[in-house]
Amino acid sequence: MVHFAGQDLDVRSLVLGGNTFGWTSDEKESFAVLDAFTADGGGFIDTADGYSAWVPGNHGGESETIIGHWLKASGKRDKVVIASKVSTHPQFKGLAPDNIAAAADASLARLGTDHIDLYYAHFDDDTQTVADMARAFDALVRAGKIGHIGLSNFSVARELEWFEVADREGLARPVALQPQYNLLHRSDVEGPAGYGALAAEKDLALFSYFSLASGFLTGKYASIDDVKGASRASGISGYMPDEAARSAAFSVLDAERQIAASHGVEITSVSLAWLLAKGVTAPIASARVPEQLPALLAATELGLGAEEIAALDKASAPFVGRS
C-alpha cells in the first residue's frame, strides 16, 4: 500500500526505477521486467526525460519511449502510476518555464499518454526563480497534463520557498520529494532540517533514489576489487572515497548479511526494508531482468525488528554526515 497525494494506492510499497530501460536493459528485457513487476502487485514506475542520455549512441528519452511502447502493448495505463522528471534531457535542459512546458509535451509524446501522474522538477535551476518554476508546473496541472508535482535535488530552503509561493498564489503544491537515501547516504534525509522532516511537516510522500547505493547494497560485491569494471563502478566508488569508508561500507554489508540470513531473504531486501522502516513511502529500485525483482518486492513484506534497525543504524553511523 502506498499513501500518495492524499490517497492509498493498492500497490506494493516499491517504485520500479526506469533508469535501466534503454541502458542495461533493451526493450524486450524492459517489457519482461514491467510485466513481472505489475503481475506481482507493483504499480508505480519512475523515469525521467534524460534517461538514458549518458549511454553512447543514446539521445535521452529512451526510457520514456520504452515505457510508452509497453503501456500501449500491455493496455495497463490505467493500472499504473507513472512518474517522470524534467531538466536533464539534452534538448530540454533546465527549468525555465518555456522549457518545462516543451519538455512535458515531449515526455507525454514519448510515453504515449495524455497525462503524467507525478512530474518532478529533477534538479534545481538557480538561473530561475522558484516562483516562475512553481507557476510553470501549476500551469501543467491546470492543463491536465500532469496530476501532481514532485521535487528532487533541491535544497530544503528552496523547497520551502516553493510551498510559500504556492500557498501565497493559490498554486498546486508539491506532493512528493525524491532525495537520495540509503544506508551509505543518510544525512540528507535524517535530522531536524532534512528532507524527512520536511516531508513530515508538509505531509509529502518520500521516494528514495539510489536506494541500493548503485547496487552496492545488494551484497553482490565481496571486495572493492569486485566493483572495478562494473557498469555502476563510478557511482559506487563515490560512497567510499577512502579506506575508512570502504571498511565501513563492507561492515554494513556484514550486518545486513546476518539479518538477511535470520529471515531467509537477500541483502537487497534488508536494504530496502530499512528504508521503509525509516519512513520512506516507497524506495525506488531498478531491475535489469525479471529475476532481480523478487528480492526487491520481498522488502515490502519484511518487517525488521527494532534491534535489527538499531544494528543497521549503528553499522551505517560512519555515513551520517557524509554527502
C-alpha positions in Angstrom: 0.0 0.0 0.0 1.4 3.4 -1.0 0.0 6.6 0.5 0.3 9.2 -2.2 -1.3 12.6 -2.8 -4.0 12.0 -0.1 -5.0 8.5 -1.2 -4.0 5.0 -0.5 -2.9 3.1 -3.6 -3.3 -0.7 -3.5 0.2 -1.4 -4.9 3.4 -2.7 -3.5 5.5 -0.1 -1.5 8.2 -0.2 -4.1 8.7 2.1 -7.1 10.3 0.5 -10.2 13.1 2.7 -11.4 13.2 3.0 -15.2 16.8 4.2 -15.5 17.9 0.8 -16.8 15.5 0.8 -19.7 17.4 1.7 -22.8 20.7 1.3 -20.9 21.4 -2.1 -19.3 18.0 -3.5 -20.4 16.9 -3.4 -24.1 13.2 -3.1 -24.9 12.5 -6.8 -24.8 14.1 -7.1 -21.3 12.4 -4.0 -20.1 9.0 -5.3 -21.2 9.7 -8.5 -19.3 10.6 -6.5 -16.1 7.5 -4.4 -16.4 5.3 -7.4 -17.0 6.7 -9.2 -14.0 6.6 -6.2 -11.7 2.9 -5.4 -12.4 1.9 -9.1 -12.3 3.3 -9.2 -8.7 1.4 -6.2 -7.5 3.7 -3.4 -8.5 2.1 -0.3 -9.9 4.4 2.7 -9.5 7.0 3.4 -12.2 9.6 6.1 -12.1 11.5 7.5 -15.1 12.9 10.9 -16.4 13.3 12.6 -19.7 17.1 12.4 -19.5 17.2 8.6 -19.1 19.5 7.4 -20.7 21.3 10.2 -22.4 24.6 9.1 -20.8 24.8 5.9 -22.9 26.9 6.3 -26.1 24.6 6.5 -29.0 21.5 7.5 -26.9 19.9 10.9 -27.1 17.7 11.0 -24.0 14.1 9.8 -23.6 14.9 6.2 -24.3 13.4 5.0 -21.0 10.2 7.0 -21.6 9.9 5.6 -25.1 10.2 2.0 -23.9 7.7 2.6 -21.2 5.3 4.2 -23.7 5.6 1.2 -26.0 4.9 -1.1 -23.1 1.9 0.9 -22.0 0.4 0.6 -25.5 1.3 -3.1 -25.8 0.0 -4.1 -22.3 -3.0 -1.8 -22.1 -2.1 -1.1 -18.5 -2.0 2.7 -18.5 -4.9 2.9 -16.0 -3.3 0.2 -13.8 -0.1 2.1 -13.1 1.2 5.4 -11.7 3.8 7.0 -14.0 6.3 9.5 -12.6 8.7 11.4 -14.8 11.1 14.3 -14.5 12.3 17.4 -16.3 15.6 19.2 -16.6 18.2 16.8 -17.9 17.2 15.9 -21.5 19.9 17.3 -23.8 17.3 19.2 -25.8 15.3 20.4 -22.7 17.9 21.3 -20.1 17.0 23.4 -17.0 13.7 24.6 -15.6 12.9 27.8 -17.5 9.1 28.0 -17.8 9.1 27.6 -21.6 11.4 24.6 -21.3 9.2 22.9 -18.7 6.2 23.2 -21.0 8.0 21.9 -24.0 9.7 19.1 -22.1 6.4 18.0 -20.7 4.9 17.8 -24.1 7.8 15.8 -25.4 7.6 13.4 -22.4 3.9 12.9 -23.0 4.5 12.1 -26.6 7.2 9.5 -25.8 5.1 7.9 -23.1 2.1 7.9 -25.4 -0.3 9.2 -22.7 -2.3 12.4 -22.1 -1.1 12.9 -18.6 1.9 12.1 -16.3 0.7 11.2 -12.8 3.7 12.7 -10.9 6.0 15.2 -12.6 9.3 16.1 -10.8 11.5 19.1 -11.1 14.5 16.9 -11.4 17.4 19.2 -10.5 17.2 22.8 -9.2 18.0 25.5 -11.7 19.5 28.5 -10.0 19.1 30.7 -13.1 15.3 30.6 -12.5 13.2 31.9 -9.6 11.2 29.4 -7.5 8.1 31.5 -8.3 8.5 31.1 -12.0 9.1 27.4 -11.8 6.1 26.9 -9.4 3.8 28.8 -11.8 5.0 26.7 -14.8 4.3 23.4 -13.0 0.9 24.7 -11.8 0.0 25.5 -15.4 0.7 21.9 -16.4 -1.6 20.7 -13.5 -4.3 23.1 -14.6 -4.0 21.9 -18.2 -4.4 18.3 -17.1 -1.0 17.3 -18.5 0.3 16.3 -15.1 -1.6 15.1 -12.0 0.8 16.1 -9.3 4.2 17.9 -8.7 7.3 16.4 -7.1 10.7 17.9 -6.2 14.1 16.3 -6.4 17.6 17.6 -5.8 16.5 21.0 -4.5 17.8 22.4 -1.2 15.3 22.2 1.7 15.3 26.0 1.7 14.3 26.2 -2.0 11.6 23.6 -1.5 10.2 25.5 1.4 10.1 28.6 -0.8 8.1 26.6 -3.4 5.5 25.9 -0.8 5.4 29.5 0.3 4.9 30.7 -3.3 2.2 28.0 -3.9 0.3 28.9 -0.8 0.5 32.6 -1.4 -0.6 32.4 -5.0 -3.0 29.5 -4.8 -0.9 27.3 -7.0 -0.8 23.5 -6.9 1.5 22.3 -4.1 4.1 19.6 -4.5 3.1 16.2 -3.0 6.3 14.3 -3.2 10.0 14.5 -2.6 12.7 12.3 -4.2 16.0 12.6 -2.3 19.0 10.2 -2.3 18.7 8.0 0.7 20.3 4.7 1.6 22.5 3.1 4.3 25.5 4.8 2.9 23.9 8.2 2.4 21.8 9.2 5.4 22.2 12.9 6.3 20.2 14.5 3.6 17.0 12.9 4.9 17.7 12.4 8.6 17.9 15.2 11.1 15.8 18.2 12.1 16.4 20.1 8.9 16.4 17.2 6.4 14.1 16.1 3.7 12.4 13.7 6.1 11.4 16.4 8.5 10.0 18.5 5.6 8.1 15.5 4.3 6.5 15.0 7.7 5.7 18.7 8.1 4.1 19.0 4.7 2.6 15.5 4.6 4.6 14.6 1.5 5.3 11.2 0.0 9.0 10.4 0.2 10.5 8.3 -2.6 14.2 7.5 -2.2 16.6 7.2 -5.2 19.9 5.3 -5.2 18.1 3.2 -2.6 20.7 0.4 -3.1 23.7 2.7 -3.5 24.2 1.9 -7.2 23.9 -1.8 -6.5 26.4 -2.0 -3.7 23.7 -2.7 -1.1 22.6 -5.8 -2.9 25.7 -7.5 -1.4 26.9 -8.8 -4.8 30.4 -7.2 -4.3 32.6 -9.2 -1.9 35.5 -6.7 -2.1 36.4 -3.3 -3.7 38.2 -5.2 -6.5 34.8 -6.7 -7.5 33.5 -3.2 -8.0 36.1 -2.3 -10.6 34.7 -2.7 -14.1 31.0 -2.8 -13.0 28.6 -0.6 -15.0 28.0 1.5 -11.9 31.5 1.5 -10.6 31.9 5.2 -10.5 28.6 5.6 -8.6 29.6 3.0 -6.0 33.1 4.5 -5.6 31.6 7.8 -4.6 30.3 6.3 -1.4 33.7 5.2 -0.3 36.4 7.7 -1.2 38.9 6.4 1.3 39.9 3.3 3.2 37.8 4.1 6.3 34.7 4.5 4.2 35.4 1.3 2.3 35.8 -0.6 5.5 32.6 0.9 7.0 30.6 0.0 3.8 31.6 -3.6 4.0 30.8 -3.6 7.7 27.3 -2.5 6.7 27.0 -5.5 4.4 28.2 -7.8 7.2 25.4 -6.5 9.5 22.8 -6.9 6.7 24.1 -10.4 5.9 23.3 -11.6 9.4 19.8 -10.1 9.4 19.1 -11.5 5.9 20.1 -15.0 7.0 17.8 -14.8 10.0 14.9 -14.0 7.8 15.8 -16.2 4.8 15.9 -13.2 2.5 18.6 -11.5 0.4 20.6 -8.5 1.4 18.8 -6.4 -1.2 15.5 -7.0 0.7 17.1 -5.9 4.0 18.5 -2.7 2.5 15.0 -1.6 1.1 13.2 -2.8 4.3 15.4 -0.5 6.4 14.3 2.5 4.2 10.7 1.6 4.7 11.3 1.3 8.5 12.8 4.8 8.3 9.6 6.3 6.9 10.2 6.2 3.2 6.9 5.9 1.4 8.4 3.6 -1.2 12.0 3.2 -2.2 12.9 3.4 -5.9 14.9 0.4 -7.2 15.5 -0.9 -10.7 15.9 -4.4 -12.2 17.8 -5.3 -15.3 16.0 -8.6 -15.7 12.8 -10.1 -14.0 14.9 -12.4 -11.9 16.1 -9.4 -9.9 12.5 -8.4 -8.9 11.7 -11.0 -6.1 14.4 -9.6 -3.8 13.1 -6.1 -4.4 9.5 -6.9 -3.8 10.2 -9.1 -0.8 11.2 -5.9 1.1 7.6 -4.8 1.1 6.7 -7.8 3.3 9.8 -7.8 5.5 9.2 -6.2 8.9 12.5 -5.5 10.6 12.6 -5.6 14.4 13.7 -2.7 16.5 17.0 -4.4 17.4 17.7 -5.1 13.7 17.0 -1.5 12.7 19.3 -0.3 15.5 22.1 -2.7 14.4 21.9 -1.3 10.9 21.8 2.3 12.2 25.0 1.6 14.2 26.8 -0.1 11.3 26.0 2.8 9.0 26.7 5.5 11.5 30.0 6.4 9.8 28.0 7.6 6.8 25.9 10.1 8.8 27.4 13.4 8.0 28.9 12.3 4.7 27.5 13.7 1.5 
